[in-house]
Amino acid sequence: MSDKITGVQQYLDIKVCESPSEATQAGYFYRPPIYLPLRVNQVVVVQQATMEGNSTVDFICESESGQKFVFMVTRAMLEMIPK
């Protein structure tokens, strides 16, 4: 796992793993019944979404039971993902 801290990691608990096997060994294994799947139905890019005028990518999701969810990722967050 990378120990490099980016700006977005000051606000969110973000872990960076170099491979799927490293992620699994670190305990990041997402299976029912604790983790339930969401289906992404639509993705909306809002160009001036934040108060600062930055873009967001909004993921419109639905669970198997029909519950609807949305989560947003800002452009700044995407740009801070370490390579």
Beta strands, then each sheet from edge to edge (+ up, - down):
strand 1: 38-46
strand 2: 56-63
strand 3: 68-74
sheet 1: 1+ 2- 3+
end
